[in-house]
Amino acid sequence: MKKSGKAVIYFLVVIVFFLTIPEIVIRVLTPEQFARLSDFTSLGGLFSNLLSILIFLGIVSILLGVLAVFLTKKIYRCLSRSRG
């Protein structure tokens, strides 16, 4: 596969993770848990609580998206080698 095709796959997976993970976290957490998480991610009050949690969830979503594509690629290569 060309580099541009790989980049498109990574980009699409990251976008999907970026849109779904923060939404799930925000909907599932109780207000007390949300406050504790925002205090944890606020970097000592450097950012506002809501901004810090959104930045944290965005970074985690991007990392999980890249990791998911990487692991899927490794599993696919391993399975395709064992069959052939």
C-alpha positions as CSV (number, residue, x, y, z in Angstrom):
1,M,0.0,0.0,0.0
2,K,1.2,3.5,-0.8
3,K,2.2,5.9,1.9
4,S,-0.7,8.1,1.2
5,G,-3.1,5.2,1.6
6,K,-1.6,4.4,5.0
7,A,-1.8,8.0,6.0
8,V,-5.5,8.1,5.1
9,I,-6.2,5.0,7.2
10,Y,-4.4,6.4,10.2
11,F,-6.1,9.8,9.8
12,L,-9.6,8.2,9.6
13,V,-9.1,5.9,12.6
14,V,-7.7,8.8,14.6
15,I,-10.7,11.0,13.7
16,V,-13.1,8.2,14.7
17,F,-11.4,7.7,18.0
18,F,-11.2,11.5,18.5
19,L,-14.9,11.8,18.1
20,T,-16.1,8.8,20.1
21,I,-13.8,8.4,23.1
22,P,-14.3,11.9,24.7
23,E,-18.1,11.6,24.1
24,I,-18.3,8.2,25.9
25,V,-16.1,9.4,28.8
26,I,-18.1,12.6,29.3
27,R,-21.4,10.7,29.2
28,V,-20.4,7.9,31.5
29,L,-18.6,9.8,34.2
30,T,-20.5,11.2,37.2
31,P,-20.0,14.9,38.0
32,E,-17.7,13.9,40.9
33,Q,-15.6,11.6,38.8
34,F,-15.5,14.3,36.1
35,A,-14.3,16.9,38.6
36,R,-11.6,14.5,39.9
37,L,-10.4,13.7,36.4
38,S,-10.3,17.4,35.5
39,D,-8.3,18.2,38.7
40,F,-5.9,15.5,37.7
41,T,-5.4,16.8,34.2
42,S,-5.3,20.5,35.0
43,L,-1.5,20.6,35.3
44,G,-1.6,22.4,38.6
45,G,-4.1,25.0,37.5
46,L,-2.3,25.9,34.3
47,F,-5.4,25.4,32.2
48,S,-9.1,25.6,33.1
49,N,-10.6,22.3,34.2
50,L,-12.8,21.8,31.1
51,L,-10.0,22.7,28.7
52,S,-7.5,20.5,30.4
53,I,-9.8,17.4,30.3
54,L,-10.6,18.0,26.6
55,I,-6.9,18.3,25.8
56,F,-6.2,15.1,27.7
57,L,-9.0,13.2,26.1
58,G,-8.0,14.4,22.7
59,I,-4.4,13.3,23.2
60,V,-5.4,9.9,24.6
61,S,-7.8,9.4,21.7
62,I,-5.2,10.1,19.1
63,L,-2.7,7.8,20.8
64,L,-5.3,5.0,21.0
65,G,-6.2,5.4,17.4
66,V,-2.6,5.1,16.2
67,L,-2.1,2.2,18.6
68,A,-5.2,0.4,17.2
69,V,-4.0,0.7,13.6
70,F,-0.5,-0.4,14.6
71,L,-1.8,-3.5,16.5
72,T,-4.3,-4.4,13.8
73,K,-1.5,-4.2,11.2
74,K,0.7,-6.5,13.3
75,I,-2.1,-9.0,13.9
76,Y,-3.0,-9.1,10.2
77,R,0.6,-9.6,9.1
78,C,1.0,-12.4,11.6
79,L,-2.2,-14.2,10.5
80,S,-1.4,-13.8,6.8
81,R,2.0,-15.3,7.3
82,S,0.7,-18.3,9.2
83,R,-1.8,-19.1,6.4
84,G,0.6,-18.8,3.5
